[in-house]
Amino acid sequence: MISWNDMQDMARATGTYDMQSRTFQMTATEISGQGRTAMVNGTIRQDGWLIANITGPNVSCQGIVVPWGVQPAVPGL
């Protein structure tokens, strides 16, 4: 699920994740409003951050940084 506009608009996203290259590709389809479609792709870094790119009609957002997970603590630090 992807939302914007203070969660007034939402899209359902489906796609794939390649564990070896740590990349993903999704299609996001708006479930409210106009039913627009956008492509979402990017990488999941080993430090727990996801980097996404969104392209579609009248939208091109590149390099969106999202916290995805927490890097495990290193014992003794």
PQR file with spaces between the fields and no chain letter, atoms N, CA, C, O and H, PARSE charges and radii, in Angstrom:
ATOM       1  N    MET     1       0.845   -1.162    0.000 -0.4000 1.5000
ATOM       2  CA   MET     1       0.000    0.000    0.000 -0.0000 2.0000
ATOM       3  C    MET     1       0.901    1.239    0.000  0.5500 1.7000
ATOM       4  O    MET     1       1.859    1.330    0.767 -0.5500 1.4000
ATOM       5  N    ILE     2       0.577    2.165   -0.857 -0.4000 1.5000
ATOM       6  CA   ILE     2       1.289    3.440   -0.945 -0.0000 2.0000
ATOM       7  C    ILE     2       0.240    4.536   -0.813  0.5500 1.7000
ATOM       8  O    ILE     2      -0.833    4.452   -1.411 -0.5500 1.4000
ATOM       9  H    ILE     2      -0.201    2.092   -1.480  0.4000 1.0000
ATOM      10  N    SER     3       0.548    5.556   -0.036 -0.4000 1.5000
ATOM      11  CA   SER     3      -0.416    6.658    0.104 -0.0000 2.0000
ATOM      12  C    SER     3       0.304    7.996   -0.029  0.5500 1.7000
ATOM      13  O    SER     3       1.520    8.083    0.139 -0.5500 1.4000
ATOM      14  H    SER     3       1.420    5.625    0.450  0.4000 1.0000
ATOM      15  N    TRP     4      -0.464    9.031   -0.332 -0.4000 1.5000
ATOM      16  CA   TRP     4       0.048   10.393   -0.441 -0.0000 2.0000
ATOM      17  C    TRP     4      -1.092   11.344   -0.151  0.5500 1.7000
ATOM      18  O    TRP     4      -2.229   10.922    0.062 -0.5500 1.4000
ATOM      19  H    TRP     4      -1.452    8.961   -0.469  0.4000 1.0000
ATOM      20  N    ASN     5      -0.782   12.644   -0.143 -0.4000 1.5000
ATOM      21  CA   ASN     5      -1.805   13.658    0.112 -0.0000 2.0000
ATOM      22  C    ASN     5      -2.446   13.437    1.492  0.5500 1.7000
ATOM      23  O    ASN     5      -3.669   13.413    1.627 -0.5500 1.4000
ATOM      24  H    ASN     5       0.142   12.988   -0.315  0.4000 1.0000
ATOM      25  N    ASP     6      -1.579   13.274    2.521 -0.4000 1.5000
ATOM      26  CA   ASP     6      -2.041   12.998    3.889 -0.0000 2.0000
ATOM      27  C    ASP     6      -2.965   11.792    3.947  0.5500 1.7000
ATOM      28  O    ASP     6      -3.970   11.804    4.658 -0.5500 1.4000
ATOM      29  H    ASP     6      -0.586   13.293    2.411  0.4000 1.0000
ATOM      30  N    MET     7      -2.617   10.739    3.187 -0.4000 1.5000
ATOM      31  CA   MET     7      -3.346    9.465    3.131 -0.0000 2.0000
ATOM      32  C    MET     7      -4.764    9.601    2.565  0.5500 1.7000
ATOM      33  O    MET     7      -5.605    8.730    2.788 -0.5500 1.4000
ATOM      34  H    MET     7      -1.801   10.729    2.610  0.4000 1.0000
ATOM      35  N    GLN     8      -5.027   10.676    1.842 -0.4000 1.5000
ATOM      36  CA   GLN     8      -6.324   10.825    1.185 -0.0000 2.0000
ATOM      37  C    GLN     8      -6.376   10.029   -0.109  0.5500 1.7000
ATOM      38  O    GLN     8      -7.456    9.651   -0.564 -0.5500 1.4000
ATOM      39  H    GLN     8      -4.344   11.384    1.661  0.4000 1.0000
ATOM      40  N    ASP     9      -5.222    9.772   -0.703 -0.4000 1.5000
ATOM      41  CA   ASP     9      -5.137    8.981   -1.929 -0.0000 2.0000
ATOM      42  C    ASP     9      -4.264    7.771   -1.656  0.5500 1.7000
ATOM      43  O    ASP     9      -3.241    7.878   -0.981 -0.5500 1.4000
ATOM      44  H    ASP     9      -4.344   10.079   -0.333  0.4000 1.0000
ATOM      45  N    MET    10      -4.670    6.606   -2.186 -0.4000 1.5000
ATOM      46  CA   MET    10      -3.933    5.369   -1.949 -0.0000 2.0000
ATOM      47  C    MET    10      -3.810    4.558   -3.220  0.5500 1.7000
ATOM      48  O    MET    10      -4.631    4.657   -4.131 -0.5500 1.4000
ATOM      49  H    MET    10      -5.502    6.520   -2.735  0.4000 1.0000
ATOM      50  N    ALA    11      -2.741    3.738   -3.256 -0.4000 1.5000
ATOM      51  CA   ALA    11      -2.519    2.826   -4.369 -0.0000 2.0000
ATOM      52  C    ALA    11      -2.118    1.468   -3.817  0.5500 1.7000
ATOM      53  O    ALA    11      -1.465    1.366   -2.779 -0.5500 1.4000
ATOM      54  H    ALA    11      -2.074    3.658   -2.516  0.4000 1.0000
ATOM      55  N    ARG    12      -2.518    0.439   -4.526 -0.4000 1.5000
ATOM      56  CA   ARG    12      -2.115   -0.926   -4.182 -0.0000 2.0000
ATOM      57  C    ARG    12      -0.922   -1.268   -5.062  0.5500 1.7000
ATOM      58  O    ARG    12      -0.967   -1.093   -6.280 -0.5500 1.4000
ATOM      59  H    ARG    12      -3.048    0.521   -5.369  0.4000 1.0000
ATOM      60  N    ALA    13       0.142   -1.756   -4.439 -0.4000 1.5000
ATOM      61  CA   ALA    13       1.369   -2.062   -5.176 -0.0000 2.0000
ATOM      62  C    ALA    13       1.618   -3.564   -5.157  0.5500 1.7000
ATOM      63  O    ALA    13       1.498   -4.213   -4.118 -0.5500 1.4000
ATOM      64  H    ALA    13       0.178   -1.898   -3.450  0.4000 1.0000
ATOM      65  N    THR    14       1.965   -4.108   -6.324 -0.4000 1.5000
ATOM      66  CA   THR    14       2.347   -5.507   -6.433 -0.0000 2.0000
ATOM      67  C    THR    14       3.598   -5.584   -7.293  0.5500 1.7000
ATOM      68  O    THR    14       3.790   -4.771   -8.197 -0.5500 1.4000
ATOM      69  H    THR    14       2.062   -3.580   -7.168  0.4000 1.0000
ATOM      70  N    GLY    15       4.449   -6.565   -7.009 -0.4000 1.5000
ATOM      71  CA   GLY    15       5.657   -6.681   -7.800 -0.0000 2.0000
ATOM      72  C    GLY    15       6.568   -7.773   -7.315  0.5500 1.7000
ATOM      73  O    GLY    15       6.133   -8.728   -6.671 -0.5500 1.4000
ATOM      74  H    GLY    15       4.293   -7.225   -6.274  0.4000 1.0000
ATOM      75  N    THR    16       7.850   -7.626   -7.632 -0.4000 1.5000
ATOM      76  CA   THR    16       8.834   -8.654   -7.310 -0.0000 2.0000
ATOM      77  C    THR    16      10.053   -8.044   -6.626  0.5500 1.7000
ATOM      78  O    THR    16      10.323   -6.847   -6.722 -0.5500 1.4000
ATOM      79  H    THR    16       8.204   -6.851   -8.155  0.4000 1.0000
ATOM      80  N    TYR    17      10.781   -8.928   -5.927 -0.4000 1.5000
ATOM      81  CA   TYR    17      12.015   -8.555   -5.240 -0.0000 2.0000
ATOM      82  C    TYR    17      13.079   -9.578   -5.598  0.5500 1.7000
ATOM      83  O    TYR    17      12.849  -10.781   -5.472 -0.5500 1.4000
ATOM      84  H    TYR    17      10.561   -9.901   -5.849  0.4000 1.0000
ATOM      85  N    ASP    18      14.233   -9.118   -6.040 -0.4000 1.5000
ATOM      86  CA   ASP    18      15.358   -9.990   -6.366 -0.0000 2.0000
ATOM      87  C    ASP    18      16.323   -9.970   -5.186  0.5500 1.7000
ATOM      88  O    ASP    18      17.001   -8.971   -4.945 -0.5500 1.4000
ATOM      89  H    ASP    18      14.420   -8.141   -6.143  0.4000 1.0000
ATOM      90  N    MET    19      16.380  -11.079   -4.455 -0.4000 1.5000
ATOM      91  CA   MET    19      17.199  -11.134   -3.237 -0.0000 2.0000
ATOM      92  C    MET    19      18.695  -11.010   -3.527  0.5500 1.7000
ATOM      93  O    MET    19      19.434  -10.453   -2.714 -0.5500 1.4000
ATOM      94  H    MET    19      15.830  -11.891   -4.651  0.4000 1.0000
ATOM      95  N    GLN    20      19.149  -11.517   -4.668 -0.4000 1.5000
ATOM      96  CA   GLN    20      20.583  -11.458   -4.976 -0.0000 2.0000
ATOM      97  C    GLN    20      21.038  -10.033   -5.259  0.5500 1.7000
ATOM      98  O    GLN    20      22.067   -9.593   -4.745 -0.5500 1.4000
ATOM      99  H    GLN    20      18.549  -11.970   -5.328  0.4000 1.0000
ATOM     100  N    SER    21      20.281   -9.318   -6.067 -0.4000 1.5000
ATOM     101  CA   SER    21      20.688   -7.954   -6.416 -0.0000 2.0000
ATOM     102  C    SER    21      20.089   -6.913   -5.473  0.5500 1.7000
ATOM     103  O    SER    21      20.430   -5.733   -5.556 -0.5500 1.4000
ATOM     104  H    SER    21      19.446   -9.676   -6.485  0.4000 1.0000
ATOM     105  N    ARG    22      19.195   -7.344   -4.574 -0.4000 1.5000
ATOM     106  CA   ARG    22      18.519   -6.469   -3.603 -0.0000 2.0000
ATOM     107  C    ARG    22      17.764   -5.341   -4.320  0.5500 1.7000
ATOM     108  O    ARG    22      17.778   -4.193   -3.874 -0.5500 1.4000
ATOM     109  H    ARG    22      18.918   -8.303   -4.507  0.4000 1.0000
ATOM     110  N    THR    23      17.103   -5.685   -5.441 -0.4000 1.5000
ATOM     111  CA   THR    23      16.316   -4.721   -6.196 -0.0000 2.0000
ATOM     112  C    THR    23      14.853   -5.147   -6.207  0.5500 1.7000
ATOM     113  O    THR    23      14.539   -6.317   -5.990 -0.5500 1.4000
ATOM     114  H    THR    23      17.092   -6.618   -5.803  0.4000 1.0000
ATOM     115  N    PHE    24      13.971   -4.203   -6.459 -0.4000 1.5000
ATOM     116  CA   PHE    24      12.552   -4.512   -6.547 -0.0000 2.0000
ATOM     117  C    PHE    24      11.922   -3.718   -7.683  0.5500 1.7000
ATOM     118  O    PHE    24      12.431   -2.676   -8.095 -0.5500 1.4000
ATOM     119  H    PHE    24      14.226   -3.252   -6.636  0.4000 1.0000
ATOM     120  N    GLN    25      10.799   -4.239   -8.180 -0.4000 1.5000
ATOM     121  CA   GLN    25      10.001   -3.576   -9.203 -0.0000 2.0000
ATOM     122  C    GLN    25       8.538   -3.808   -8.855  0.5500 1.7000
ATOM     123  O    GLN    25       8.139   -4.934   -8.557 -0.5500 1.4000
ATOM     124  H    GLN    25      10.386   -5.086   -7.845  0.4000 1.0000
ATOM     125  N    MET    26       7.738   -2.750   -8.892 -0.4000 1.5000
ATOM     126  CA   MET    26       6.317   -2.863   -8.578 -0.0000 2.0000
ATOM     127  C    MET    26       5.504   -1.991   -9.521  0.5500 1.7000
ATOM     128  O    MET    26       6.002   -1.026  -10.102 -0.5500 1.4000
ATOM     129  H    MET    26       8.061   -1.835   -9.135  0.4000 1.0000
ATOM     130  N    THR    27       4.246   -2.360   -9.651 -0.4000 1.5000
ATOM     131  CA   THR    27       3.262   -1.514  -10.308 -0.0000 2.0000
ATOM     132  C    THR    27       2.291   -1.070   -9.230  0.5500 1.7000
ATOM     133  O    THR    27       1.733   -1.900   -8.513 -0.5500 1.4000
ATOM     134  H    THR    27       3.842   -3.144   -9.179  0.4000 1.0000
ATOM     135  N    ALA    28       2.088    0.229   -9.112 -0.4000 1.5000
ATOM     136  CA   ALA    28       1.167    0.784   -8.121 -0.0000 2.0000
ATOM     137  C    ALA    28      -0.059    1.307   -8.863  0.5500 1.7000
ATOM     138  O    ALA    28       0.059    2.137   -9.764 -0.5500 1.4000
ATOM     139  H    ALA    28       2.541    0.904   -9.694  0.4000 1.0000
ATOM     140  N    THR    29      -1.244    0.813   -8.477 -0.4000 1.5000
ATOM     141  CA   THR    29      -2.491    1.223   -9.107 -0.0000 2.0000
ATOM     142  C    THR    29      -3.348    1.950   -8.080  0.5500 1.7000
ATOM     143  O    THR    29      -3.664    1.405   -7.023 -0.5500 1.4000
ATOM     144  H    THR    29      -1.340    0.139   -7.745  0.4000 1.0000
ATOM     145  N    GLU    30      -3.713    3.165   -8.397 -0.4000 1.5000
ATOM     146  CA   GLU    30      -4.513    4.000   -7.506 -0.0000 2.0000
ATOM     147  C    GLU    30      -5.869    3.340   -7.266  0.5500 1.7000
ATOM     148  O    GLU    30      -6.550    2.953   -8.215 -0.5500 1.4000
ATOM     149  H    GLU    30      -3.455    3.608   -9.256  0.4000 1.0000
ATOM     150  N    ILE    31      -6.260    3.212   -5.997 -0.4000 1.5000
ATOM     151  CA   ILE    31      -7.554    2.607   -5.672 -0.0000 2.0000
ATOM     152  C    ILE    31      -8.596    3.659   -5.318  0.5500 1.7000
ATOM     153  O    ILE    31      -9.765    3.343   -5.097 -0.5500 1.4000
ATOM     154  H    ILE    31      -5.706    3.527   -5.226  0.4000 1.0000
ATOM     155  N    SER    32      -8.167    4.884   -5.270 -0.4000 1.5000
ATOM     156  CA   SER    32      -9.099    5.986   -5.053 -0.0000 2.0000
ATOM     157  C    SER    32      -8.896    6.978   -6.196  0.5500 1.7000
ATOM     158  O    SER    32      -7.830    6.993   -6.811 -0.5500 1.4000
ATOM     159  H    SER    32      -7.217    5.140   -5.450  0.4000 1.0000
ATOM     160  N    GLY    33      -9.848    7.765   -6.476 -0.4000 1.5000
ATOM     161  CA   GLY    33      -9.652    8.801   -7.496 -0.0000 2.0000
ATOM     162  C    GLY    33      -9.698    8.282   -8.907  0.5500 1.7000
ATOM     163  O    GLY    33     -10.662    7.626   -9.300 -0.5500 1.4000
ATOM     164  H    GLY    33     -10.714    7.753   -5.976  0.4000 1.0000
ATOM     165  N    GLN    34      -8.647    8.572   -9.691 -0.4000 1.5000
ATOM     166  CA   GLN    34      -8.645    8.357  -11.130 -0.0000 2.0000
ATOM     167  C    GLN    34      -8.140    6.986  -11.588  0.5500 1.7000
ATOM     168  O    GLN    34      -8.165    6.705  -12.786 -0.5500 1.4000
ATOM     169  H    GLN    34      -7.864    9.105   -9.371  0.4000 1.0000
ATOM     170  N    GLY    35      -7.693    6.142  -10.693 -0.4000 1.5000
ATOM     171  CA   GLY    35      -7.201    4.823  -11.088 -0.0000 2.0000
ATOM     172  C    GLY    35      -5.894    4.854  -11.848  0.5500 1.7000
ATOM     173  O    GLY    35      -5.634    3.965  -12.659 -0.5500 1.4000
ATOM     174  H    GLY    35      -7.672    6.370   -9.720  0.4000 1.0000
ATOM     175  N    ARG    36      -5.065    5.854  -11.606 -0.4000 1.5000
ATOM     176  CA   ARG    36      -3.778    5.985  -12.304 -0.0000 2.0000
ATOM     177  C    ARG    36      -2.814    4.864  -11.917  0.5500 1.7000
ATOM     178  O    ARG    36      -2.961    4.236  -10.868 -0.5500 1.4000
ATOM     179  H    ARG    36      -5.276    6.575  -10.946  0.4000 1.0000
ATOM     180  N    THR    37      -1.829    4.625  -12.780 -0.4000 1.5000
ATOM     181  CA   THR    37      -0.835    3.586  -12.555 -0.0000 2.0000
ATOM     182  C    THR    37       0.559    4.203  -12.612  0.5500 1.7000
ATOM     183  O    THR    37       0.828    5.072  -13.441 -0.5500 1.4000
ATOM     184  H    THR    37      -1.710    5.135  -13.632  0.4000 1.0000
ATOM     185  N    ALA    38       1.441    3.746  -11.723 -0.4000 1.5000
ATOM     186  CA   ALA    38       2.831    4.205  -11.706 -0.0000 2.0000
ATOM     187  C    ALA    38       3.744    3.007  -11.513  0.5500 1.7000
ATOM     188  O    ALA    38       3.339    1.986  -10.957 -0.5500 1.4000
ATOM     189  H    ALA    38       1.222    3.040  -11.050  0.4000 1.0000
ATOM     190  N    MET    39       4.980    3.139  -11.976 -0.4000 1.5000
ATOM     191  CA   MET    39       5.998    2.116  -11.777 -0.0000 2.0000
ATOM     192  C    MET    39       6.880    2.549  -10.602  0.5500 1.7000
ATOM     193  O    MET    39       7.269    3.711  -10.493 -0.5500 1.4000
ATOM     194  H    MET    39       5.310    3.968  -12.427  0.4000 1.0000
ATOM     195  N    VAL    40       7.184    1.591   -9.732 -0.4000 1.5000
ATOM     196  CA   VAL    40       8.046    1.838   -8.577 -0.0000 2.0000
ATOM     197  C    VAL    40       9.187    0.824   -8.654  0.5500 1.7000
ATOM     198  O    VAL    40       8.942   -0.378   -8.752 -0.5500 1.4000
ATOM     199  H    VAL    40       6.868    0.646   -9.820  0.4000 1.0000
ATOM     200  N    ASN    41      10.417    1.298   -8.611 -0.4000 1.5000
ATOM     201  CA   ASN    41      11.552    0.377   -8.591 -0.0000 2.0000
ATOM     202  C    ASN    41      12.639    0.961   -7.714  0.5500 1.7000
ATOM     203  O    ASN    41      12.617    2.144   -7.374 -0.5500 1.4000
ATOM     204  H    ASN    41      10.615    2.274   -8.531  0.4000 1.0000
ATOM     205  N    GLY    42      13.588    0.120   -7.354 -0.4000 1.5000
ATOM     206  CA   GLY    42      14.682    0.617   -6.538 -0.0000 2.0000
ATOM     207  C    GLY    42      15.484   -0.495   -5.907  0.5500 1.7000
ATOM     208  O    GLY    42      15.482   -1.634   -6.376 -0.5500 1.4000
ATOM     209  H    GLY    42      13.606   -0.841   -7.630  0.4000 1.0000
ATOM     210  N    THR    43      16.178   -0.141   -4.824 -0.4000 1.5000
ATOM     211  CA   THR    43      17.057   -1.072   -4.133 -0.0000 2.0000
ATOM     212  C    THR    43      16.794   -1.039   -2.628  0.5500 1.7000
ATOM     213  O    THR    43      16.278   -0.064   -2.083 -0.5500 1.4000
ATOM     214  H    THR    43      16.179    0.784   -4.443  0.4000 1.0000
ATOM     215  N    ILE    44      17.167   -2.136   -1.985 -0.4000 1.5000
ATOM     216  CA   ILE    44      17.145   -2.188   -0.523 -0.0000 2.0000
ATOM     217  C    ILE    44      18.592   -2.335   -0.090  0.5500 1.7000
ATOM     218  O    ILE    44      19.234   -3.356   -0.335 -0.5500 1.4000
ATOM     219  H    ILE    44      17.586   -2.928   -2.427  0.4000 1.0000
ATOM     220  N    ARG    45      19.089   -1.289    0.559 -0.4000 1.5000
ATOM     221  CA   ARG    45      20.491   -1.291    0.978 -0.0000 2.0000
ATOM     222  C    ARG    45      20.687   -2.188    2.196  0.5500 1.7000
ATOM     223  O    ARG    45      19.732   -2.476    2.918 -0.5500 1.4000
ATOM     224  H    ARG    45      18.567   -0.460    0.758  0.4000 1.0000
ATOM     225  N    GLN    46      21.900   -2.622    2.419 -0.4000 1.5000
ATOM     226  CA   GLN    46      22.204   -3.497    3.550 -0.0000 2.0000
ATOM     227  C    GLN    46      22.153   -2.767    4.880  0.5500 1.7000
ATOM     228  O    GLN    46      22.121   -3.409    5.930 -0.5500 1.4000
ATOM     229  H    GLN    46      22.675   -2.388    1.832  0.4000 1.0000
ATOM     230  N    ASP    47      22.143   -1.435    4.860 -0.4000 1.5000
ATOM     231  CA   ASP    47      22.069   -0.685    6.119 -0.0000 2.0000
ATOM     232  C    ASP    47      20.629   -0.456    6.577  0.5500 1.7000
ATOM     233  O    ASP    47      20.393    0.288    7.529 -0.5500 1.4000
ATOM     234  H    ASP    47      22.169   -0.913    4.007  0.4000 1.0000
ATOM     235  N    GLY    48      19.658   -1.096    5.899 -0.4000 1.5000
ATOM     236  CA   GLY    48      18.272   -1.007    6.346 -0.0000 2.0000
ATOM     237  C    GLY    48      17.454    0.092    5.690  0.5500 1.7000
ATOM     238  O    GLY    48      16.351    0.382    6.154 -0.5500 1.4000
ATOM     239  H    GLY    48      19.849   -1.700    5.126  0.4000 1.0000
ATOM     240  N    TRP    49      17.950    0.710    4.635 -0.4000 1.5000
ATOM     241  CA   TRP    49      17.214    1.766    3.942 -0.0000 2.0000
ATOM     242  C    TRP    49      16.800    1.306    2.557  0.5500 1.7000
ATOM     243  O    TRP    49      17.557    0.620    1.871 -0.5500 1.4000
ATOM     244  H    TRP    49      18.845    0.474    4.258  0.4000 1.0000
ATOM     245  N    LEU    50      15.605    1.681    2.150 -0.4000 1.5000
ATOM     246  CA   LEU    50      15.068    1.393    0.829 -0.0000 2.0000
ATOM     247  C    LEU    50      15.167    2.673    0.004  0.5500 1.7000
ATOM     248  O    LEU    50      14.818    3.750    0.487 -0.5500 1.4000
ATOM     249  H    LEU    50      14.990    2.239    2.707  0.4000 1.0000
ATOM     250  N    ILE    51      15.636    2.564   -1.226 -0.4000 1.5000
ATOM     251  CA   ILE    51      15.728    3.700   -2.139 -0.0000 2.0000
ATOM     252  C    ILE    51      14.771    3.409   -3.297  0.5500 1.7000
ATOM     253  O    ILE    51      14.951    2.427   -4.017 -0.5500 1.4000
ATOM     254  H    ILE    51      15.920    1.690   -1.619  0.4000 1.0000
ATOM     255  N    ALA    52      13.753    4.259   -3.481 -0.4000 1.5000
ATOM     256  CA   ALA    52      12.721    4.012   -4.486 -0.0000 2.0000
ATOM     257  C    ALA    52      12.659    5.129   -5.523  0.5500 1.7000
ATOM     258  O    ALA    52      12.978    6.285   -5.244 -0.5500 1.4000
ATOM     259  H    ALA    52      13.606    5.057   -2.897  0.4000 1.0000
ATOM     260  N    ASN    53      12.240    4.750   -6.721 -0.4000 1.5000
ATOM     261  CA   ASN    53      11.989    5.681   -7.826 -0.0000 2.0000
ATOM     262  C    ASN    53      10.561    5.433   -8.304  0.5500 1.7000
ATOM     263  O    ASN    53      10.176    4.287   -8.535 -0.5500 1.4000
ATOM     264  H    ASN    53      11.981    3.812   -6.948  0.4000 1.0000
ATOM     265  N    ILE    54       9.781    6.486   -8.454 -0.4000 1.5000
ATOM     266  CA   ILE    54       8.388    6.367   -8.889 -0.0000 2.0000
ATOM     267  C    ILE    54       8.210    7.173  -10.167  0.5500 1.7000
ATOM     268  O    ILE    54       8.542    8.357  -10.216 -0.5500 1.4000
ATOM     269  H    ILE    54      10.094    7.417   -8.266  0.4000 1.0000
ATOM     270  N    THR    55       7.679    6.517  -11.213 -0.4000 1.5000
ATOM     271  CA   THR    55       7.409    7.211  -12.470 -0.0000 2.0000
ATOM     272  C    THR    55       6.011    6.849  -12.955  0.5500 1.7000
ATOM     273  O    THR    55       5.588    5.695  -12.876 -0.5500 1.4000
ATOM     274  H    THR    55       7.410    5.555  -11.174  0.4000 1.0000
ATOM     275  N    GLY    56       5.315    7.842  -13.450 -0.4000 1.5000
ATOM     276  CA   GLY    56       3.972    7.656  -13.972 -0.0000 2.0000
ATOM     277  C    GLY    56       3.489    8.941  -14.602  0.5500 1.7000
ATOM     278  O    GLY    56       4.265    9.881  -14.772 -0.5500 1.4000
ATOM     279  H    GLY    56       5.658    8.779  -13.514  0.4000 1.0000
ATOM     280  N    PRO    57       2.194    8.993  -14.955 -0.5600 1.5000
ATOM     281  CA   PRO    57       1.650   10.214  -15.551  0.2800 2.0000
ATOM     282  C    PRO    57       1.812   11.407  -14.608  0.5500 1.7000
ATOM     283  O    PRO    57       1.282   11.399  -13.497 -0.5500 1.4000
ATOM     284  N    ASN    58       2.527   12.408  -15.041 -0.4000 1.5000
ATOM     285  CA   ASN    58       2.740   13.644  -14.278 -0.0000 2.0000
ATOM     286  C    ASN    58       3.460   13.448  -12.955  0.5500 1.7000
ATOM     287  O    ASN    58       3.334   14.283  -12.060 -0.5500 1.4000
ATOM     288  H    ASN    58       2.958   12.414  -15.943  0.4000 1.0000
ATOM     289  N    VAL    59       4.218   12.354  -12.811 -0.4000 1.5000
ATOM     290  CA   VAL    59       5.005   12.149  -11.589 -0.0000 2.0000
ATOM     291  C    VAL    59       6.334   11.496  -11.945  0.5500 1.7000
ATOM     292  O    VAL    59       6.392   10.550  -12.731 -0.5500 1.4000
ATOM     293  H    VAL    59       4.320   11.676  -13.538  0.4000 1.0000
ATOM     294  N    SER    60       7.396   12.019  -11.350 -0.4000 1.5000
ATOM     295  CA   SER    60       8.712   11.419  -11.476 -0.0000 2.0000
ATOM     296  C    SER    60       9.483   11.761  -10.199  0.5500 1.7000
ATOM     297  O    SER    60      10.106   12.818  -10.098 -0.5500 1.4000
ATOM     298  H    SER    60       7.349   12.788  -10.712  0.4000 1.0000
ATOM     299  N    CYS    61       9.430   10.870   -9.253 -0.4000 1.5000
ATOM     300  CA   CYS    61      10.119   11.057   -7.970 -0.0000 2.0000
ATOM     301  C    CYS    61      11.268   10.057   -7.919  0.5500 1.7000
ATOM     302  O    CYS    61      11.044    8.847   -7.951 -0.5500 1.4000
ATOM     303  H    CYS    61       8.924   10.011   -9.335  0.4000 1.0000
ATOM     304  N    GLN    62      12.477   10.553   -7.843 -0.4000 1.5000
ATOM     305  CA   GLN    62      13.670    9.706   -7.866 -0.0000 2.0000
ATOM     306  C    GLN    62      14.403    9.779   -6.536  0.5500 1.7000
ATOM     307  O    GLN    62      14.497   10.843   -5.925 -0.5500 1.4000
ATOM     308  H    GLN    62      12.659   11.536   -7.818  0.4000 1.0000
ATOM     309  N    GLY    63      14.920    8.641   -6.096 -0.4000 1.5000
ATOM     310  CA   GLY    63      15.764    8.609   -4.907 -0.0000 2.0000
ATOM     311  C    GLY    63      15.030    8.834   -3.597  0.5500 1.7000
ATOM     312  O    GLY    63      15.569    9.469   -2.690 -0.5500 1.4000
ATOM     313  H    GLY    63      14.843    7.777   -6.593  0.4000 1.0000
ATOM     314  N    ILE    64      13.804    8.323   -3.481 -0.4000 1.5000
ATOM     315  CA   ILE    64      13.049    8.448   -2.228 -0.0000 2.0000
ATOM     316  C    ILE    64      13.673    7.487   -1.217  0.5500 1.7000
ATOM     317  O    ILE    64      13.785    6.291   -1.484 -0.5500 1.4000
ATOM     318  H    ILE    64      13.366    7.808   -4.217  0.4000 1.0000
ATOM     319  N    VAL    65      14.073    7.999   -0.074 -0.4000 1.5000
ATOM     320  CA   VAL    65      14.755    7.206    0.948 -0.0000 2.0000
ATOM     321  C    VAL    65      13.759    6.878    2.059  0.5500 1.7000
ATOM     322  O    VAL    65      13.151    7.767    2.656 -0.5500 1.4000
ATOM     323  H    VAL    65      13.982    8.971    0.143  0.4000 1.0000
ATOM     324  N    VAL    66      13.604    5.550    2.325 -0.4000 1.5000
ATOM     325  CA   VAL    66      12.609    5.080    3.293 -0.0000 2.0000
ATOM     326  C    VAL    66      13.299    4.125    4.270  0.5500 1.7000
ATOM     327  O    VAL    66      14.025    3.232    3.832 -0.5500 1.4000
ATOM     328  H    VAL    66      14.098    4.828    1.840  0.4000 1.0000
ATOM     329  N    PRO    67      13.090    4.290    5.594 -0.5600 1.5000
ATOM     330  CA   PRO    67      13.646    3.305    6.524  0.2800 2.0000
ATOM     331  C    PRO    67      12.927    1.978    6.330  0.5500 1.7000
ATOM     332  O    PRO    67      11.700    1.920    6.413 -0.5500 1.4000
ATOM     333  N    TRP    68      13.674    0.922    6.075 -0.4000 1.5000
ATOM     334  CA   TRP    68      13.087   -0.380    5.768 -0.0000 2.0000
ATOM     335  C    TRP    68      13.266   -1.358    6.927  0.5500 1.7000
ATOM     336  O    TRP    68      12.356   -2.122    7.246 -0.5500 1.4000
ATOM     337  H    TRP    68      14.670    0.970    6.007  0.4000 1.0000
ATOM     338  N    GLY    69      14.414   -1.331    7.542 -0.4000 1.5000
ATOM     339  CA   GLY    69      14.723   -2.241    8.631 -0.0000 2.0000
ATOM     340  C    GLY    69      15.823   -1.634    9.477  0.5500 1.7000
ATOM     341  O    GLY    69      16.375   -0.587    9.140 -0.5500 1.4000
ATOM     342  H    GLY    69      15.153   -0.710    7.283  0.4000 1.0000
ATOM     343  N    VAL    70      16.129   -2.284   10.553 -0.4000 1.5000
ATOM     344  CA   VAL    70      17.163   -1.794   11.448 -0.0000 2.0000
ATOM     345  C    VAL    70      18.352   -2.727   11.362  0.5500 1.7000
ATOM     346  O    VAL    70      18.205   -3.944   11.469 -0.5500 1.4000
ATOM     347  H    VAL    70      15.680   -3.134   10.826  0.4000 1.0000
ATOM     348  N    GLN    71      19.523   -2.161   11.171 -0.4000 1.5000
ATOM     349  CA   GLN    71      20.746   -2.941   11.139 -0.0000 2.0000
ATOM     350  C    GLN    71      20.954   -3.538   12.522  0.5500 1.7000
ATOM     351  O    GLN    71      20.873   -2.815   13.515 -0.5500 1.4000
ATOM     352  H    GLN    71      19.642   -1.172   11.084  0.4000 1.0000
ATOM     353  N    PRO    72      21.220   -4.836   12.614 -0.5600 1.5000
ATOM     354  CA   PRO    72      21.432   -5.453   13.926  0.2800 2.0000
ATOM     355  C    PRO    72      22.608   -4.817   14.664  0.5500 1.7000
ATOM     356  O    PRO    72      23.600   -4.418   14.055 -0.5500 1.4000
ATOM     357  N    ALA    73      22.476   -4.734   15.970 -0.4000 1.5000
ATOM     358  CA   ALA    73      23.554   -4.184   16.801 -0.0000 2.0000
ATOM     359  C    ALA    73      24.768   -5.106   16.751  0.5500 1.7000
ATOM     360  O    ALA    73      24.630   -6.328   16.690 -0.5500 1.4000
ATOM     361  H    ALA    73      21.670   -5.058   16.464  0.4000 1.0000
ATOM     362  N    VAL    74      25.940   -4.516   16.777 -0.4000 1.5000
ATOM     363  CA   VAL    74      27.176   -5.270   16.790 -0.0000 2.0000
ATOM     364  C    VAL    74      27.582   -5.475   18.243  0.5500 1.7000
ATOM     365  O    VAL    74      27.770   -4.500   18.971 -0.5500 1.4000
ATOM     366  H    VAL    74      26.052   -3.523   16.826  0.4000 1.0000
ATOM     367  N    PRO    75      27.721   -6.730   18.682 -0.5600 1.5000
ATOM     368  CA   PRO    75      28.106   -6.986   20.080  0.2800 2.0000
ATOM     369  C    PRO    75      29.423   -6.313   20.429  0.5500 1.7000
ATOM     370  O    PRO    75      30.367   -6.330   19.639 -0.5500 1.4000
ATOM     371  N    GLY    76      29.481   -5.729   21.602 -0.4000 1.5000
ATOM     372  CA   GLY    76      30.712   -5.105   22.092 -0.0000 2.0000
ATOM     373  C    GLY    76      30.876   -3.632   21.712  0.5500 1.7000
ATOM     374  O    GLY    76      31.863   -3.003   22.091 -0.5500 1.4000
ATOM     375  H    GLY    76      28.715   -5.716   22.244  0.4000 1.0000
ATOM     376  N    LEU    77      29.915   -3.080   20.965 -0.4000 1.5000
ATOM     377  CA   LEU    77      30.030   -1.656   20.615 -0.0000 2.0000
ATOM     378  C    LEU    77      29.115   -0.821   21.449  0.5500 1.7000
ATOM     379  O    LEU    77      29.078    0.400   21.292 -0.5500 1.4000
ATOM     380  H    LEU    77      29.113   -3.591   20.657  0.4000 1.0000
